[in-house]
């Protein structure tokens, strides 16, 4: 059985007037429910003007708290996360279509659920935020950005019945470092810089601070990330 530690940061950046990203860490004391349900880590990048993007991102990540709060009779294991993502998609879609000020509202969402053993994990992907893993000196993508040929998002929460949730199963190993982040981080830092940031310390807070600092040097977007460190 592994042990994990995690830290997250979000920053408006040096160009944007608001921060439409959001993240949540439901792990250990911050998980609002049974430890037997494991841990959940989520990063969302909102889409839309006038608070719409920020509200969509908040809806996306806050919905996941129900994974720990649902009674056992309504709990369906990891499949519950997929159900909650669809419910968040429905809520964002309703707002998007019902109110003019929420026109264009949406959010990316990347979620990692880690089982109680801190080994078995499932990543859930919608949009161009990403989950990456540093293992034995190599940086590998757990998820892939979902973009069309013109580089516009091809998938995200808020598009109603067209939403597609891609799932990836993986086993975490001692020494792994996982990064979940918005494109304001992975879109501006090359793999070598991300690897350097993840390797700077065994403390995820120190790693996240270094990655945020590096991203602020070049990024023109909101910047959000979660670093998860795995120990044997």
N, C-alpha and C positions, 0 to 999 in steps of 0.2 A: 504493500500500500504506500503510495506516494504522499508527500505533503506539498501543498501549494501556497504561495503568497502572491498577492496581486495589488496593483496600484494603478490609478487612472488620473488623467488630467484633461482638461478642456480649456481652450483659449480662443478668444475672439480673433486673434491674429492682428496683423499690422495694417490691413487694408479694409476689411469688412466693418460695417457699422454695427452689426449685431452678431451674436453667436447663435447659429441655428443648429449646432451639433448638440448631442447629449450622450451620456454614458451612464451605465449602472453596473455596480458590482454587488451581487448577492452571494456572499461567501462568508462562512463563519458567523460571527456575531451580527453581520449586516444582512444575513439571510432571514427574512421575516417568517420563518417556519421551520419544519423538521430538517435536521441536518442530513437525514437519510435520503433526501431528495437531491443532494449534491450541491453544486454551485452553478450560477449562471452569470455570464459576463456579456455585456451588450454595448454596441456603439451604433449610433444613428446620426445621419447627416440630413437635415431637413431641406426641403425644396419648397420654394414659393416666397412671395413677398409679404410685407406687412404682417409680421409675426406668424404667418402661416407655416413657414418652414420650421421654426423653433417649436411651435406647438405640435406639429406632426412628429418631430423627433422625440419630444417628451412623451407623447401618447405611445409611440412605438416601444420605448424602453420601460415606461412605467407599467404597461400592461403585463410585463413579465413577472412582476411581483406576485401576481396571482398564482404562478407556478408553485409557490410555497404556501399560499393562503387558502387554496381550494381544499375543501374537506376530502377525506380519503375516498368517499363515494363518487366524487366527481374527478378524481385524479387518475390520469391515464399514462403515468410514467413520462418518459421523454416526449412522447407524442403530444403531451399537453402543451409543450412549447410551440409546436407547429400550429396547434389550435389557437393559441393566444396570439400568434403573429397574424393569423387570418382575421381574428377579431379586431386587432389593431388596424389592419388594412381596411376592414369594413367601417370602423369609426372614422378614419381619416377620409375615406371615400365619401361618406355621408356629409362631412363638413365641407369637403371640396365642392360638392355638387349643390349644397343647400344654401351657401352663403357666398355672395360675390367677393367679399374680402379674402376668401380662402381659395380663390381661383388658382389653379396650378399647384395646390398643396400636395405634398408627398414627403416621403422619407426613405432613405436607404436604411437597412438594418442588417448588422452582422452579429450573430449570437453564438456563444460557445457554452454548451452545457457540459459540465464535468461531473461524472458520477461520484458517489460517496467515496469510492476507492481512490479517487484522484488519478485514475489511469484511463478509463474508458471515457471518451468524449465524442460529442457530435456538434458540428458547426452548421449553422443555418445562415443562408445568404440570400439577400435581396438588394440589388444595387451595386454600387462601386466602392463602398467601404470594404475592408479586407481583414482577413485573419491570416497571419504568417507565423511560421515557426522557425526558430534558429536551433539547429541540431548538429552537433559535431562540426561546427564551423561553417555550415551551409544554411542559407536562408531559403525556405521553401514556402510556397503559397498553399495554404489550406483551402482558401476560397479564391475565386476569380472574379474580377469586376465584370458586371453584366452591362456591356455597352454595345451599341450598334456600330455599323461601319463608320458612321459620321461622328462617332465618339459621344453621342448622346446616350443617356441612360435608356436601356431597353426593358428595365424591370425595377420596380420599387413599390413600396407601400403607398396606397392611394389610387391605384389603377383598377380597383374593383376586381372583377372575376378574372382578369388577365394576369394577376399576380402568380409568379412561380417561385417557390421556395426550394432552393437547392440545398441538399444535405450531404455532409461529408463526415464519415466516421473515422476516428483515429485513436490510437493509444498513446498516451503521454509517457515519456521516459525521464528518469532522473537526469538533470542537466538541461532539459528543454527550456527554452524561453519562448513564450507565445506573445505576439503583438496583435491586438485588434485595434484598427484605427480607421479614421476617415481619410478621404483622398487628400485632405489638406496636409497630411503627414506622408503617406506612402506615395502620393503623386509628386512630391517634391524632393524626397530623400532617396538617393540611390541605394541599392542593396548593401553596398559596403558600409555606408553610413548607418543604416539600420542595424546591421550586424555589430558594428562598433558600439552603438548605443546599448544594445541588448547584452553585450559582453562586459560593459564597464563595471558591473557590480552584481552581486547576488541579491541585492536589495532592489525590488522592483520600483521603489520610489526614486532611487538614484537613476535608474535606467530611463524611467519616464521623463524625469527632469532633463536629462541629457538629450533625449530624442526631441522633446518639445523645444529646447533651446536651439538645436540644429535646424529644426523645421522653421522656426521663426526668422531665421536668417534669409530664407528664400520664398517661403510660402505666401501666397496671396489669398489664402482661404482660411476658414476656421480650422482649428487643429485639435483633434481629439484622439486619445489613445488609452489603451489598457495594456499593461505588461503583466504577464503571469509567469512566475518562476516555479519550476518543478524540482523538488528534492526527493531523494530516495528515503 
